[in-house]
Amino acid sequence: MPAFDVVQRWRGRIAVARDSEPLGAIVEVFYDAVGDQPGWALLDAAAGWRLVPVMRAVEDGTVVRVDVPADQVKGAPSLEPGERLWPQEEGALYAHYGLAWSGDAWEDEEEADLAAVEYLPVRP
């Protein structure tokens, strides 16, 4: 998983899908609520603002390769720049990309107060 200082340098770079199709420029990076690591990048894509997982992303020269196919990104959940990524929305992202999510604590009544936690973009 890339470190925060690495991911911060990705802002403005083009993200490229697993199948080498350019997806769009990275605008913001968000924490992953489960792993407390960089988890999602907001892209300025041709299909609009889209979120993609960056947990397994790698730098490849001047681009960032994300480990998802381009067609999966086109239907991905989105946010507008500057909006917050809420835990419930993050759960929808995990589901969309078919990633294992251990966020069932958000559903637990004893931890309902945690559902109010908001995740802001990672800023320099």
Kinemage of the C-alpha trace (Angstrom):
@kinemage 1
@onewidth
@group {chain A} dominant
@subgroup {mainchain}
@vectorlist {calphas} color= white
{ca met a 1} P 0.000 0.000 0.000
{ca pro a 2} L 1.530 3.366 -0.964
{ca ala a 3} L 2.387 5.799 1.834
{ca phe a 4} L 0.705 9.190 2.257
{ca asp a 5} L 3.766 11.153 1.144
{ca val a 6} L 3.899 9.119 -2.072
{ca val a 7} L 0.180 9.474 -2.779
{ca gln a 8} L 0.317 13.247 -2.244
{ca arg a 9} L 2.670 13.504 -5.222
{ca trp a 10} L 0.042 11.814 -7.380
{ca arg a 11} L -2.293 14.812 -7.394
{ca gly a 12} L -2.508 16.090 -10.966
{ca arg a 13} L -1.150 12.872 -12.461
{ca ile a 14} L -3.151 10.725 -14.838
{ca ala a 15} L -4.505 7.467 -13.438
{ca val a 16} L -4.370 4.514 -15.822
{ca ala a 17} L -6.536 1.398 -15.518
{ca arg a 18} L -5.273 -2.166 -15.311
{ca asp a 19} L -6.014 -2.459 -19.048
{ca ser a 20} L -3.808 0.633 -19.745
{ca glu a 21} L -6.744 2.935 -20.549
{ca pro a 22} L -6.262 6.490 -19.196
{ca leu a 23} L -8.952 7.278 -16.617
{ca gly a 24} L -8.406 10.915 -15.690
{ca ala a 25} L -6.370 13.218 -13.480
{ca ile a 26} L -6.122 12.601 -9.747
{ca val a 27} L -7.759 15.529 -7.940
{ca glu a 28} L -7.953 14.366 -4.316
{ca val a 29} L -6.937 11.395 -2.194
{ca phe a 30} L -9.027 10.030 0.695
{ca tyr a 31} L -8.229 7.858 3.687
{ca asp a 32} L -9.456 4.288 3.776
{ca ala a 33} L -11.550 4.132 6.966
{ca val a 34} L -10.697 0.489 7.621
{ca gly a 35} L -6.929 0.559 7.127
{ca asp a 36} L -6.259 4.220 7.988
{ca gln a 37} L -4.155 4.453 4.842
{ca pro a 38} L -4.629 6.192 1.490
{ca gly a 39} L -7.527 4.318 -0.004
{ca trp a 40} L -9.335 6.272 -2.724
{ca ala a 41} L -8.512 8.825 -5.386
{ca leu a 42} L -11.039 11.190 -6.910
{ca leu a 43} L -10.504 11.450 -10.655
{ca asp a 44} L -11.531 14.144 -13.100
{ca ala a 45} L -12.603 11.563 -15.668
{ca ala a 46} L -14.381 11.774 -19.008
{ca ala a 47} L -17.402 10.100 -17.364
{ca gly a 48} L -17.420 12.714 -14.567
{ca trp a 49} L -15.904 12.646 -11.098
{ca arg a 50} L -15.097 9.056 -10.158
{ca leu a 51} L -13.484 7.382 -7.152
{ca val a 52} L -10.950 4.592 -7.646
{ca pro a 53} L -9.081 2.447 -5.127
{ca val a 54} L -5.400 3.275 -4.702
{ca met a 55} L -4.533 0.618 -2.122
{ca arg a 56} L -2.563 -1.315 -4.750
{ca ala a 57} L -1.777 1.556 -7.102
{ca val a 58} L 1.789 2.079 -8.307
{ca glu a 59} L 3.718 4.861 -9.988
{ca asp a 60} L 4.724 4.044 -13.541
{ca gly a 61} L 6.796 6.911 -14.879
{ca thr a 62} L 4.501 9.935 -14.913
{ca val a 63} L 1.232 7.991 -14.526
{ca val a 64} L -0.376 6.088 -11.666
{ca arg a 65} L -1.598 2.564 -12.432
{ca val a 66} L -4.668 1.486 -10.491
{ca asp a 67} L -5.593 -2.166 -10.187
{ca val a 68} L -9.095 -1.991 -11.708
{ca pro a 69} L -10.383 -2.216 -15.292
{ca ala a 70} L -11.557 0.970 -17.018
{ca asp a 71} L -15.135 -0.244 -17.547
{ca gln a 72} L -15.541 -0.722 -13.788
{ca val a 73} L -14.467 2.882 -13.133
{ca lys a 74} L -17.078 4.323 -15.508
{ca gly a 75} L -19.922 3.157 -13.255
{ca ala a 76} L -18.181 3.879 -9.957
{ca pro a 77} L -19.656 6.040 -7.214
{ca ser a 78} L -18.534 9.630 -7.303
{ca leu a 79} L -18.167 12.803 -5.276
{ca glu a 80} L -17.634 16.419 -6.188
{ca pro a 81} L -14.214 17.882 -5.315
{ca gly a 82} L -14.157 19.144 -1.746
{ca glu a 83} L -16.947 16.816 -0.561
{ca arg a 84} L -16.439 14.365 2.264
{ca leu a 85} L -16.305 10.611 1.887
{ca trp a 86} L -18.580 9.133 4.566
{ca pro a 87} L -18.101 5.570 5.870
{ca gln a 88} L -21.391 4.450 4.317
{ca glu a 89} L -20.241 5.722 0.929
{ca glu a 90} L -16.929 3.960 1.379
{ca gly a 91} L -18.829 0.715 1.928
{ca ala a 92} L -20.557 1.286 -1.417
{ca leu a 93} L -17.134 1.752 -3.055
{ca tyr a 94} L -15.844 -1.514 -1.623
{ca ala a 95} L -18.953 -3.265 -2.944
{ca his a 96} L -18.701 -1.652 -6.386
{ca tyr a 97} L -15.082 -2.710 -6.826
{ca gly a 98} L -15.645 -6.173 -5.309
{ca leu a 99} L -13.160 -5.550 -2.510
{ca ala a 100} L -13.397 -7.216 0.884
{ca trp a 101} L -14.623 -4.714 3.452
{ca ser a 102} L -14.381 -5.339 7.172
{ca gly a 103} L -16.446 -2.266 7.934
{ca asp a 104} L -19.376 -4.186 9.434
{ca ala a 105} L -18.682 -2.284 12.660
{ca trp a 106} L -20.552 0.608 11.057
{ca glu a 107} L -23.665 -1.540 11.210
{ca asp a 108} L -23.245 -2.443 14.879
{ca glu a 109} L -25.667 -0.544 17.103
{ca glu a 110} L -23.062 -0.246 19.858
{ca glu a 111} L -20.811 1.614 17.469
{ca ala a 112} L -23.471 3.741 15.787
{ca asp a 113} L -21.713 6.854 17.011
{ca leu a 114} L -18.754 5.922 14.797
{ca ala a 115} L -20.980 6.212 11.738
{ca ala a 116} L -20.925 9.956 12.255
{ca val a 117} L -17.171 10.025 11.609
{ca glu a 118} L -16.354 11.736 8.345
{ca tyr a 119} L -13.319 11.227 6.162
{ca leu a 120} L -11.849 14.317 4.611
{ca pro a 121} L -9.517 14.461 1.628
{ca val a 122} L -5.839 14.050 2.482
{ca arg a 123} L -4.318 17.506 2.103
{ca pro a 124} L -0.638 18.492 2.045
